[in-house]
Amino acid sequence: MDKPCINIVWLKRDLRTQDHAPLASAEASGLPYLIIYIVEPCWLERADYSPRHWQFICGSIDVMDSHLERFGLQVERLFGDAERVFSALCERYRVQSVFSYQESGVLETWRSDIAVANCLKERGIQWQEFQSNGVLRGITDRKGWDRRWYATIDTPPINNAYRRHSPFFLEHDFGLPDNMRQASQAYPEDRQPPGQDKGWLYLTSFAENRSSHYMQNISKPGASRASGGRLSPYLAWGNLSSRQAYRYVRSHPNYPQQRKNFDAFTTRLKWRCHFIQKFEVESEYETQCINRGYELLPHRHETSAVERWESGTTGFPLVDACIRCVVQTGWLNFRMRAMLVSFLCHHLDQDWRRGVHFLARQFVDYEPGIHYPQFQMQASTTGINTVRIYNPVKQSIEHDPEGLFIKRWLPELEQVPTPYIHQPWLMPPFEQVFCEFQLGIDYPLPIVDIHVSGAQARDKLWGHRRHPLVSREKKRLLKTHTRNR
Ligand SMILES: Cc1cc2nc3c(=O)[nH]c(=O)nc-3n(C[C@H](O)[C@H](O)[C@H](O)COP(=O)(O)OP(=O)(O)OC[C@H]3O[C@@H](n4cnc5c(N)ncnc54)[C@H](O)[C@@H]3O)c2cc1C
């Protein structure tokens, strides 16, 4: 019997049903098509993977299914090596084309893309990969990048239309493990809920009312939770495209009076792609100091210090509150993420690779193309960005003056009066007795003297910038990743 002829849409970080080029192409082809999402076992072994990522993905696919159901379509969730999945599908069907977006992913996704490309090529199957969010494949410098990005982002999104399909029952041997099947059912309330509908809710509420204090609050750990865009998980997993967010905000009736805030927001949409573009061009960001000169810089290797950072017990209230908050909720604003990295890599003098996976596991919006380049930038291993050593006490006084965020996440400091909330170690013993609080028992003493650790890090990092290899690498990085040489 002849094998049925089909196309395949392979979903990656594009879990939406609108502004979706692969789905539009599959519809236009007129053939029946399968929509698949493949979970590769090797991902689950990666140190940057966490079940909270799968929960978000799974919930996003549930929402896609709820939109696609009435057209007789659904997303097949398959568990296995991508190459094996495609080989098996090609045994069962005459696959004409595979449609997907390009993915600027980690080493494993890159390897499996190559394996799938070979598998399809051997069988004479066309794999059409669409450019994702203006990130360009195969470029060697940034000439004309901004212009091309705007050309992609500032065009009307694709209006996907679906015809009615006959239901497609796929028999396969790639079932999800039991613990992954119902992942989205008990979705924690304190994390941003998954899916394109929620993504639109966050986008519309931001443009309509939440944005009025966007820039004013952007670095405040508490207030930014409400006034920030909070679209990062929806963009990271593709519940929304950058274009959908950009076009919506730019054409919103509030644009004229909120111009400053909206422009700051859309600039960040560009930053996101700028960082992913770096990773697309140089995926070594994942494993090596991007400026190889920083591989020569020695660090302390102190497991107990890293453990105190990870468990939010460094004795610096803002650092500890941020860690406990991100562990629980999966989100922090930019400034607090940067401060956490600076604390680990500058004040505790640990190699950036000792913390990069831990934070990746916490972030619901984990996007390798942003995470690795940002982590290295904040850890000062690029040589092309200024060295920013954050003082957590100063950050605390400036951005959480009343200590409300700190007290929300560190209930053990509830009784500590505001003047001491940023530096509880300054609390005199009689005050401690009065407040029924004992430093060193109820809350740890500070892990370092911040003035000493900050000065040491400053000398070390600025001193190393003069190393010939750092300078040579700096020239290479400027040429490859920036417009300004
Ligand atoms: C160490 C470190 C790791 C990070 N890891 C991630 C990550 O894994 N995934 C991720 O999406 N962001 C990451 N960021 C960037 C930034 O912190 C988040 O994008 C931002 O906090 C998301 O909040 P928001 O949606 O309210 O942003 P908004 O201020 O509303 O900005 C709009 C969108 O622009 C993008 N964006 C905002 N700020 C930045 C930035 N500085 N760099 C790149 N893109 C930006 C995000 O997609 C965001 O949703 C990281 C930053 C640091 C310092």
The ligand as an SDF file (V2000), in Angstrom:
LIG
                    3D

 53 58  0  0  0  0  0  0  0  0999 V2000
   22.4010   37.1360   33.9710 C   0  0  0  0  0  0  0  0  0  0  0  0
   21.1810   37.4340   33.1390 C   0  0  0  0  0  0  0  0  0  0  0  0
   20.5020   36.3910   32.5540 C   0  0  0  0  0  0  0  0  0  0  0  0
   19.3620   36.6320   31.7750 C   0  0  0  0  0  0  0  0  0  0  0  0
   18.7130   35.5650   31.2160 N   0  0  0  0  0  0  0  0  0  0  0  0
   17.6190   35.7770   30.4640 C   0  0  0  0  0  0  0  0  0  0  0  0
   16.9180   34.6780   29.8820 C   0  0  0  0  0  0  0  0  0  0  0  0
   17.2980   33.5090   30.0340 O   0  0  0  0  0  0  0  0  0  0  0  0
   15.8020   34.9550   29.1450 N   0  0  0  0  0  0  0  0  0  0  0  0
   15.3690   36.2370   28.9520 C   0  0  0  0  0  0  0  0  0  0  0  0
   14.3410   36.4260   28.2890 O   0  0  0  0  0  0  0  0  0  0  0  0
   16.0190   37.2850   29.4750 N   0  0  0  0  0  0  0  0  0  0  0  0
   17.1200   37.1050   30.2240 C   0  0  0  0  0  0  0  0  0  0  0  0
   17.7830   38.1840   30.7630 N   0  0  0  0  0  0  0  0  0  0  0  0
   17.3930   39.5510   30.3650 C   0  0  0  0  0  0  0  0  0  0  0  0
   16.3630   40.2710   31.2460 C   0  0  0  0  0  0  0  0  0  0  0  0
   16.7120   40.2080   32.5820 O   0  0  0  0  0  0  0  0  0  0  0  0
   14.9450   39.7400   31.0550 C   0  0  0  0  0  0  0  0  0  0  0  0
   14.6430   39.6370   29.6810 O   0  0  0  0  0  0  0  0  0  0  0  0
   13.9150   40.6720   31.6740 C   0  0  0  0  0  0  0  0  0  0  0  0
   14.1530   40.7420   33.0580 O   0  0  0  0  0  0  0  0  0  0  0  0
   12.5190   40.1780   31.3850 C   0  0  0  0  0  0  0  0  0  0  0  0
   11.5740   40.9740   32.0140 O   0  0  0  0  0  0  0  0  0  0  0  0
   10.4180   41.6880   31.1880 P   0  0  0  0  0  0  0  0  0  0  0  0
    9.7650   40.7140   30.2770 O   0  0  0  0  0  0  0  0  0  0  0  0
    9.5530   42.4360   32.1290 O   0  0  0  0  0  0  0  0  0  0  0  0
   11.2730   42.7230   30.3040 O   0  0  0  0  0  0  0  0  0  0  0  0
   10.8660   44.0950   29.6430 P   0  0  0  0  0  0  0  0  0  0  0  0
   11.6170   45.1700   30.3250 O   0  0  0  0  0  0  0  0  0  0  0  0
    9.4130   44.2450   29.5270 O   0  0  0  0  0  0  0  0  0  0  0  0
   11.5130   43.9660   28.1760 O   0  0  0  0  0  0  0  0  0  0  0  0
   10.7970   43.4520   27.0460 C   0  0  0  0  0  0  0  0  0  0  0  0
   11.4830   42.2210   26.5290 C   0  0  0  0  0  0  0  0  0  0  0  0
   12.7760   42.5440   26.0440 O   0  0  0  0  0  0  0  0  0  0  0  0
   13.7010   41.5070   26.3650 C   0  0  0  0  0  0  0  0  0  0  0  0
   14.7250   42.0450   27.2590 N   0  0  0  0  0  0  0  0  0  0  0  0
   14.5360   42.9210   28.2810 C   0  0  0  0  0  0  0  0  0  0  0  0
   15.7070   43.2390   28.8470 N   0  0  0  0  0  0  0  0  0  0  0  0
   16.6510   42.5570   28.1610 C   0  0  0  0  0  0  0  0  0  0  0  0
   18.0650   42.4830   28.2540 C   0  0  0  0  0  0  0  0  0  0  0  0
   18.7460   43.1880   29.1480 N   0  0  0  0  0  0  0  0  0  0  0  0
   18.7290   41.6710   27.4120 N   0  0  0  0  0  0  0  0  0  0  0  0
   18.0690   40.9570   26.4800 C   0  0  0  0  0  0  0  0  0  0  0  0
   16.7390   40.9950   26.3330 N   0  0  0  0  0  0  0  0  0  0  0  0
   16.0390   41.7870   27.1560 C   0  0  0  0  0  0  0  0  0  0  0  0
   12.9030   40.3960   27.0540 C   0  0  0  0  0  0  0  0  0  0  0  0
   12.5120   39.4490   26.1010 O   0  0  0  0  0  0  0  0  0  0  0  0
   11.7000   41.1510   27.5840 C   0  0  0  0  0  0  0  0  0  0  0  0
   10.5800   40.3320   27.7320 O   0  0  0  0  0  0  0  0  0  0  0  0
   18.9250   37.9690   31.5550 C   0  0  0  0  0  0  0  0  0  0  0  0
   19.6230   39.0140   32.1550 C   0  0  0  0  0  0  0  0  0  0  0  0
   20.7380   38.7590   32.9400 C   0  0  0  0  0  0  0  0  0  0  0  0
   21.4560   39.8880   33.5700 C   0  0  0  0  0  0  0  0  0  0  0  0
  1  2  1  0
  2  3  1  0
  2 52  2  0
  3  4  2  0
  4  5  1  0
  4 50  1  0
  5  6  2  0
  6  7  1  0
  6 13  1  0
  7  8  2  0
  7  9  1  0
  9 10  1  0
 10 11  2  0
 10 12  1  0
 12 13  2  0
 13 14  1  0
 14 15  1  0
 14 50  1  0
 15 16  1  0
 16 17  1  0
 16 18  1  0
 18 19  1  0
 18 20  1  0
 20 21  1  0
 20 22  1  0
 22 23  1  0
 23 24  1  0
 24 25  2  0
 24 26  1  0
 24 27  1  0
 27 28  1  0
 28 29  2  0
 28 30  1  0
 28 31  1  0
 31 32  1  0
 32 33  1  0
 33 34  1  0
 33 48  1  0
 34 35  1  0
 35 36  1  0
 35 46  1  0
 36 37  1  0
 36 45  1  0
 37 38  2  0
 38 39  1  0
 39 40  1  0
 39 45  2  0
 40 41  1  0
 40 42  2  0
 42 43  1  0
 43 44  2  0
 44 45  1  0
 46 47  1  0
 46 48  1  0
 48 49  1  0
 50 51  2  0
 51 52  1  0
 52 53  1  0
M  END
$$$$
